[in-house]
Amino acid sequence: MTAARSTSFDGFTDQLFRRIPRADQRRWAEVYVQGLLTTPGKKTVRRMAAAVTDSDTAAQALHQFVNASPWEWEPIQTEITRWVERHTQPRCWSLAPVVLPKRGGQSCGVHRRFIRQTGRTVNCQIGIGAFLSSGTGDLPVAWNLLIPEEWSDSARRRQARIPSTATAASAIPNALKLTNGLALYATEDSLPVVADMVGYLDTSAMIRGLVERGHDFVVAVPDNLLLQPGSHLAARQCAEGAPVRAAQFLDGRAGHAPHPSGLVYLPRTHTRPGLQRTYRLFARPEDDRGRPGGLWLTNMTNRPFGELLALVDAQTTTATTIGRLERDFGLRDFEGRSYPGWHHHMTLVSAAYNYQQLAVRHLRQVA
């Protein structure tokens, strides 16, 4: 496929939706993406159908396509990942939570949760997005919906069409599975993963999962995460090497560097035999430019500190992307209640955003 063809809307949708088996499904996928791109304000199915077609039955057909049609979204997310990779030079994966407020309790995965960023408890769904970060920005390529313990009732799950593989226990494996997409065009064997999932997923379990998958990573950690000091001096200062809280470990170093850091291990009770490795814990004060603060853990202990801070900054651009997805691309506007419908919508939102960011920009440059 030529560069011009791949960045035209027809070429873009042909590549993304070629694995959808039926021609009518592929057509409605294109209509949905067009609607997300062109409909001002709230992206309801009715408003998008009216903006893109003159058909009286388009809204019903579009609703059926997103909520009830049995097409698989994971192959589409793989195609999105490959398309983004072909048109950018990714430097890392960024994993980030998305809070989707909801009314009522029927939408799949909806529950009440305290959101630390806002200091409020809300009725919501929690999505986890995987973004490819590059000089072009952070581009969404894959999504997963967290299913809390409240959704263990089998009748409730059947009604929302939640598969057996989507459980509270599977949240971390499903989240890490989102980073499987790079293969055909990667210039590196793997990209580091940057994630701030504090308050949403168990940090120790996430680190174990990243290590088991062989990922390099920079992960935000809570102040009370138990760590084993990694140097003899630190061990003597912290009760002969007994596990200490992350914030406590760095307290004594705050006066020695703008970004205090030190080598640590995960306690044996928090890891598995053969996986205990040396990590670097460092603090990043929040600044007036909106860059994320807090405590961060990485297994890239030999990387220059400036590189680590640049990776942490990926969370800032991810937050900017999420804001745009919410304001301009209908991220919060899904009207259905089913698990497949939610993933269909989020996948098509990613397609619309990435086309607008990359293809439209390219066409303007060559015009």
N, C-alpha and C positions, 0 to 999 in steps of 0.2 A: 504494500500500500504506500503510495507516495505521501510526502509530508503534507501537500495541499489537500489530498483526499482524506488523510487521517484527521485533519483539523476542521474539515467541513462537517456540518451537523449530520448529514447523511452518512459520511464515512465513520464518524464517531459512534453513532447509534448502531450502524451495521456491525462494527467490531464488538461493542458492548453486549448487544442483544442477540448475537448469532446463535447462542446456546439455548435461547428460548425456543421451544419446539414449534409452536404454531405461529403462522404469519399474523393472525389477528392479535395475538398477545404481543408480538414485536411492535405492531402498529400502535397499540395502546401504551406500550412503554415509551415510545417516542412522543406520543401526545402528552403523557404525564410529565416528561422532562421538559417539553416545550411549555407546558403550563407553569411549571416551577420557575422557568426562566422569564416568562413574559407577563404573568398575572401580578398586578400590583396588590400590595396589602396581604391579607390572610389568604393562604393557599388552600381553600376548601376544594373538594372535588367538583362541586357545582360551579364555582367561580373559574376554576382552571378549564373545565370543559367549555364554558361559554367564551372564554378568551381565545381558545384555540380552534374550535369547530363550530359549525352551524347546526349540528345534529341535535335533535330533541332528545335522543336517547344516549347521548355521549356521556352525560354525568353518571347514569346508571351503569353503563358499560365500563367506565373508568373505575367506579367504585368496585364493581365485580372483579376487575382485573387486579386491583391492588389487594383487596381483602380476601377474595375467595379462589382466584386462579392458582393452581398448584405448581407454579414455576419456581425453580430453585434460585435463591439469591446469591449463594456462595460463589457459583461460577461467574456471575456478573461482577461481584466484588473482586474476583481474581482478574477479570479483564480490566476493570477500573485501575487496579494496582499496576498492571503491565502498561496500560496507556499512560498513566502518570509517570511511571519510571522511564518510559521512552522519551517523554517530553521534559524531564527535569533531571537533576543530579542529586538524588536524595542523600542526606547526610546522617539521618537517624529516623527511627520510628518514634512517634510520640503517642502514648496511650493516655487518654483523659476521660473523666466521667462527664456525663451530660445529665443535668437534672431537668426532667420534663414534668411540670406540674399538671395534675389531672383532677377532675371532679369525679366523685363517686368511686366505687371500688370494683368495677367490672373490667376495666382495661387490663390486659395481661401484665402481670408483674407490679401493679400499682400497690403502694403501701405508704405508711407514714414513716418519715425518716427525718432525723435532725441533720441539717446541712450546716457544717461548721463555718463555711464561707459567709453565710448570711446570718447565722445565729438563730435560725428559725426551724421549726418542725413543719414539714409540708407533706401533702398528699401527692405522691409523684411516682413516675417510673425513673429508673436509673439506667441509662445507656452507657456503654463504654465504646469510645471511638478509637480507631487506629488511624493515624495520620502520617503521611510521608512528609518529612520536613526538609526543605531545601531553600536555596536563595530566592525561590519564587514564592515561598510561604509554606504553610502547613496545609496539605490537601487531604481530605478525608477519603479513605478507601474501603473501610470495613467497620462493621458494627456488631455489638452483641448486647442483648438485654439481660440485666441481672434479674434473676428469679429468686425472691427471698423465701424464707421458711414458711411465711404466711400462705404461700401458694403450694402447699404440699397435698391439699385435698384433691383427690383424683377426679371428681366430678367437675370441680372448678377448672382444673387443668384441661380436661377434655373440651369443655366449652370454649376455652381460649386457644385450643389447639396447640398447647405447649408440649413439645416432645419430651420423652423420658430423659434425654441427655441434658436437658436444661434444668438444673437444680441449684440450690444454694451451694452444695459441695463442689459442683462443677464450675463455679464462677471463675476461678483463677485459670484452670486449663482452657476454658472457652475464651477468656480474655487474651491469653497468650497465643492461642490459635490464630488470632487476628493478624499476627506478624508472620504468617507462613507464606505470604504472597510473592515475595521477590524471588525470581529465579532466572528468567530468560535474559534480562538486560542488565543485571547487577554487575557493577564494576568491583564490588567488594564481596567476599564470601558471605558476610552478614553485616547488618547495620546495627549499631547500638540502640537499645531501647531506653527511652526516657519516660518516666511515669510518675505521676503524683496521684496515688489512689488512697491516700490516708483518709480514713473515715468511710471507705467504701469496700475495700478488700483487705484481707489480712496481709500485712507487709512481709512478715517472715515467710509465709507460704508463697507469696509472689516471688521473693528473692530465690527461694528454693527452686521454683519452677523455671525461672530465668537461667539459673545455673545448670539445671538438668538439661535444658535445651541448648546450652552452649552460647547464650547471648552475652555480649557485653552490655552493661547497663549503667544508668544513673537513676536512682529511685529515691523519691522523697520518703522519709521515715518519721514516725511520731517521736516526740521527745522522750517517751517512756519505753522505747524499744530497747530490750536488753541486749547488750553487746559485751564481748570479752575483749579487754584491752590487748592490743597487739604488740606492745613493747614492754620490756622489763621495767623501765622507769614508770610507765603508766600503770603497770600491774601493781607495783609497790605502792603507788599513790592511791590505788583503788582496791584496798583490802586484799592484797596478794593475788590479784588477777581475778577476783570474783566478778561475775557479771554485774554491770552497772547500766543505768539508763543512759541513753545516747546524749541527752542534754547535760547530764552530770559529767560525762566523760570529757566534753568540750569546755565545760565551765572554766577549768583551770588554764585553758589555752587562749581564752578570749582576749587577753591583753597582749598577746605576742604576734598577732597577725590580723589583718582585716577580715580574713576568712579562715578561722581556726580549723585545723584538721588533724587527723591522726589515724594510724592503722589499727584495725579491729578485726575480731572474728565474730561469727555468730556462735552463741553458746551451743554446746552439743545437743541440748534438749530442743533446739530450734532448727536443727539441720539433720542430715542423714549421714551415715558412715560413708566416707570417701568424698563428700562434698564440702567439707570444711576448708575454706580458703581465706586468704587475707583480703580485707576490704579497706577502703578509705572512707572515713566519715568526715564530712565537712559542713560548715555552717555558711549559709548565704543570707545576709541581712536583706530584708525587703527594702527597695529604694523608691525614690519618687518617680521613676520611669516605669513603674508597674512590673518590674521584673520579680520573679518569685523568690521569696525568702525561705527560711526554714532549714531543716537538716536533711542532708542528702548522703546516700551511700552508693559507692561504685566499686566494681571489681577491676576497673581500669586504673590500677594503682600507679602505673608508670606514665600515664598521660600528663602532659603539661596542664597546670591548673587552669590556665586560660581556656583550654579546650573543654574542660569539664564545665566551666561556667557558661561557655557558649552553648553547650548541650542543654544545660538547665534552662537557658533562655528560650529553648524551643517550646517550653510550656507557655511562655508569654504569647508567642505567635499562634499556638494552638488555641488559647483562650480567645484571641482575636478572631480566628476562623470560626469558632463556635458561635461567637456573637453575631457574625455575619450570617451564618446558617440559620440562626434563630430569627433575625430581623428580615432577611431578604429571600430566603430559600425554603421557608416552610418547615423548618426542623421540628417545631412544636405543633404543627397543624394536622397531624394524622388523626382522622376521625374514627377509625376502626378500633376494635378491641382485641383482635387476634394476634398471636405471636408471629405467624408468617406475614400478616399484613404490616405489622410494625417494621419487620426487616425489609419487606418490599419497599415501603415508603422511605426508610432511611437510606437504602441503597440507591434509589432514584434521586434523592436529595444530593447524595455525593456525586452522582453522575452530572447533575445540573450544575453544581458548584464548580466542579473541575473543568467542565466544558467552558463555563464563563471565564474562569481564571486563566486557562491555558489556550484553548482554541480561539476564543474571541480575541484575546490579546494578540495571538499570532496573526490572525487575519487582519487586524488593524495595522500591524507592523508592516505587512507585505502589501497593503492596499496603496 
